[in-house]
Amino acid sequence: MPGGTADQSTSVFGKVGPLAQVSDGSINQIRMTKMGAQAVGDSQARYYEQTSRGKVYHAANVSATTMTAGLSATSVGVTLSNPVGSTKWLVVLAACWVQSTGVAAVNFLCGTLYSATEVTHTTPLTVRAGLWTGAVSAAVGKADSTCTLPAAPLVIMPLMSSAGVSALSPATGLWEAAGLVICTPGTAVCIQGSTGSVGWGSIVWEEVDIPA
């Protein structure tokens, strides 16, 4: 309109409820919910896109490990750290601890606050890509079964409680974090517990460029 800004907004309409089965190549309505939102569904596995692009990584213990008893800067279990000066965010997708003995314990995913002091990598773990070839990955994130953190970590999320379990029924804790925790440069996440339980752990993460 003269002397003003033209309204270039577009209205999108859809159908509420299920649509009739449609064929490939056809043009169809958008499906809406009763709340007025657009209904969507996965066309592929949840993490397929980023995994297929080589941006998802994982690291795990290669043998049963006696975890750190209590929250400690000396971290034994599984630790993922993002180096100081990194240009990536490490987006935690999942963390798991499987206890192989019947020790009563509460195990947590923990994290450290930012520090300019790098993690001391005592016993590094091999990092491999989710786009599985078996080759060692050139990931930015560093993983360790034993390392020294700049400070004791803080609890982010309890993973499991093994109080009362026996050697015949070991406990498993799996948390699909799905991006609820992002390890920024100079920070770390690790799996630690209330007592020195014995088991196997793993952490899966995605590496993304830090937003401008």
C-alpha positions as CSV (number, residue, x, y, z in Angstrom):
1,M,0.0,0.0,0.0
2,P,1.3,3.5,-0.7
3,G,3.3,5.1,2.0
4,G,3.2,1.9,4.1
5,T,4.4,-1.7,4.3
6,A,2.6,-4.3,2.4
7,D,1.1,-7.2,4.4
8,Q,2.8,-10.3,3.1
9,S,1.5,-12.7,5.7
10,T,0.1,-16.0,4.6
11,S,-2.6,-18.0,6.2
12,V,-2.2,-21.8,6.2
13,F,-5.3,-24.0,6.6
14,G,-5.4,-27.7,7.3
15,K,-7.9,-30.5,8.2
16,V,-8.4,-31.5,11.8
17,G,-8.2,-35.3,12.3
18,P,-6.9,-38.2,10.3
19,L,-6.6,-37.9,6.5
20,A,-7.5,-40.5,4.0
21,Q,-4.7,-42.7,2.8
22,V,-2.8,-40.9,0.1
23,S,-0.3,-42.0,-2.6
24,D,3.2,-40.9,-3.4
25,G,3.4,-37.7,-5.5
26,S,-0.1,-36.5,-4.6
27,I,-0.8,-33.0,-3.2
28,N,-2.8,-33.1,0.1
29,Q,-4.0,-31.0,3.0
30,I,-2.0,-30.3,6.1
31,R,-3.3,-32.3,9.1
32,M,-4.2,-30.3,12.2
33,T,-4.9,-31.2,15.9
34,K,-7.9,-30.0,17.8
35,M,-5.7,-27.4,19.5
36,G,-5.0,-25.8,16.2
37,A,-1.4,-27.1,15.9
38,Q,0.0,-28.8,12.9
39,A,0.3,-32.6,13.3
40,V,3.6,-34.1,12.4
41,G,5.2,-37.5,12.5
42,D,8.6,-39.1,12.1
43,S,9.4,-40.1,8.6
44,Q,12.6,-41.7,9.7
45,A,14.3,-42.9,12.9
46,R,14.6,-40.0,15.4
47,Y,18.3,-39.4,15.1
48,Y,18.7,-40.6,11.5
49,E,19.4,-37.3,9.9
50,Q,22.3,-36.2,12.2
51,T,23.7,-39.7,12.5
52,S,23.8,-40.1,8.7
53,R,25.7,-36.8,8.4
54,G,28.4,-38.1,10.8
55,K,27.5,-35.7,13.7
56,V,26.6,-38.3,16.3
57,Y,29.2,-40.0,18.5
58,H,29.4,-42.4,21.3
59,A,31.9,-43.8,23.9
60,A,31.6,-46.6,26.3
61,N,33.6,-48.6,28.9
62,V,35.5,-51.6,27.4
63,S,35.4,-53.5,30.6
64,A,33.6,-53.5,33.9
65,T,34.6,-50.4,35.9
66,T,34.5,-49.6,39.6
67,M,32.8,-46.2,39.6
68,T,33.8,-43.2,41.7
69,A,32.1,-43.4,45.2
70,G,30.4,-40.0,45.7
71,L,30.7,-36.9,43.6
72,S,34.4,-36.4,43.0
73,A,36.8,-34.5,40.7
74,T,38.6,-37.8,40.2
75,S,36.0,-39.3,37.9
76,V,36.0,-43.0,37.3
77,G,33.2,-44.4,35.1
78,V,32.4,-42.5,31.9
79,T,33.2,-38.8,31.3
80,L,32.5,-36.6,28.3
81,S,34.3,-33.3,28.1
82,N,34.3,-30.3,25.7
83,P,37.8,-28.7,25.4
84,V,38.2,-25.1,26.3
85,G,38.2,-23.1,23.1
86,S,36.1,-25.7,21.2
87,T,33.8,-24.4,18.4
88,K,31.2,-27.1,19.1
89,W,28.4,-27.8,21.5
90,L,28.1,-31.4,22.6
91,V,24.4,-32.2,22.8
92,V,23.9,-35.2,25.0
93,L,21.4,-37.6,23.5
94,A,21.7,-40.5,25.9
95,A,23.5,-41.8,29.0
96,C,23.5,-45.3,30.3
97,W,25.0,-47.3,33.2
98,V,24.5,-51.0,33.6
99,Q,25.5,-52.4,37.0
100,S,27.2,-55.8,36.9
101,T,27.2,-56.5,40.7
102,G,24.6,-56.4,43.4
103,V,25.9,-53.3,45.2
104,A,23.3,-50.9,46.5
105,A,23.9,-47.5,44.8
106,V,22.3,-44.5,43.3
107,N,24.0,-43.4,40.0
108,F,23.7,-40.0,38.4
109,L,24.6,-38.1,35.3
110,C,26.6,-35.2,36.6
111,G,28.2,-32.0,35.1
112,T,30.9,-29.5,35.8
113,L,30.6,-25.8,35.6
114,Y,32.8,-23.9,33.1
115,S,36.5,-23.9,33.9
116,A,39.5,-22.6,31.9
117,T,41.4,-25.6,33.3
118,E,41.3,-28.5,30.9
119,V,40.3,-32.0,32.1
120,T,43.3,-34.3,32.7
121,H,42.7,-37.4,30.5
122,T,44.1,-40.3,32.5
123,T,42.5,-43.2,30.7
124,P,40.9,-42.1,27.4
125,L,38.1,-44.0,25.8
126,T,37.8,-44.5,22.0
127,V,35.2,-42.3,20.4
128,R,33.4,-43.7,17.4
129,A,30.7,-42.2,15.1
130,G,27.1,-43.3,15.1
131,L,27.6,-43.6,11.3
132,W,29.2,-47.0,12.1
133,T,32.3,-48.0,10.2
134,G,34.3,-49.1,13.2
135,A,36.9,-46.4,12.5
136,V,38.1,-44.1,15.3
137,S,36.3,-40.8,15.0
138,A,37.8,-37.3,14.8
139,A,35.2,-36.0,17.3
140,V,35.8,-32.8,19.2
141,G,34.4,-34.3,22.4
142,K,36.8,-36.2,24.6
143,A,35.8,-39.3,26.5
144,D,37.5,-41.0,29.5
145,S,37.0,-43.9,31.8
146,T,39.3,-42.2,34.3
147,C,40.1,-38.5,34.4
148,T,40.6,-35.5,36.7
149,L,38.0,-32.7,36.5
150,P,38.7,-29.1,37.4
151,A,36.2,-29.5,40.3
152,A,33.7,-31.9,41.7
153,P,30.6,-32.2,39.4
154,L,27.0,-31.4,40.2
155,V,24.1,-33.8,39.8
156,I,22.0,-33.3,36.7
157,M,19.8,-36.4,36.6
158,P,19.6,-39.6,38.6
159,L,20.0,-42.6,36.3
160,M,19.1,-45.5,38.5
161,S,18.8,-46.9,42.0
162,S,20.1,-50.4,42.7
163,A,19.1,-50.6,46.3
164,G,18.1,-54.2,47.0
165,V,19.2,-55.7,43.7
166,S,21.1,-59.0,43.7
167,A,23.9,-60.3,41.6
168,L,21.2,-62.2,39.7
169,S,19.3,-59.0,38.9
170,P,21.7,-56.2,38.2
171,A,20.2,-52.7,37.6
172,T,20.2,-50.7,34.4
173,G,19.8,-46.9,34.1
174,L,19.2,-45.4,30.6
175,W,18.3,-41.8,30.1
176,E,17.4,-40.5,26.7
177,A,18.4,-37.0,27.3
178,A,17.6,-36.0,23.7
179,G,19.3,-32.6,24.0
180,L,18.2,-31.6,27.5
181,V,21.8,-31.2,28.4
182,I,24.4,-29.4,26.2
183,C,28.0,-29.6,27.1
184,T,29.5,-26.2,26.2
185,P,33.3,-25.5,25.8
186,G,35.1,-25.9,29.1
187,T,32.5,-28.2,30.7
188,A,32.1,-31.9,31.2
189,V,29.4,-34.5,32.0
190,C,30.1,-37.8,33.7
191,I,28.4,-40.8,35.3
192,Q,29.1,-41.1,39.0
193,G,27.4,-42.7,42.0
194,S,26.7,-42.8,45.7
195,T,28.9,-45.8,46.1
196,G,31.6,-47.6,44.1
197,S,29.4,-49.8,42.0
198,V,30.9,-51.9,39.3
199,G,29.5,-51.8,35.8
200,W,29.6,-50.5,32.2
201,G,28.6,-47.0,31.0
202,S,28.2,-45.1,27.8
203,I,27.3,-41.6,26.6
204,V,26.0,-40.6,23.2
205,W,26.1,-37.1,21.9
206,E,25.7,-34.9,18.8
207,E,28.2,-32.2,17.9
208,V,26.8,-28.9,16.5
209,D,28.4,-25.6,15.6
210,I,28.0,-23.0,18.3
211,P,25.3,-20.5,17.2
212,A,26.5,-17.1,16.2
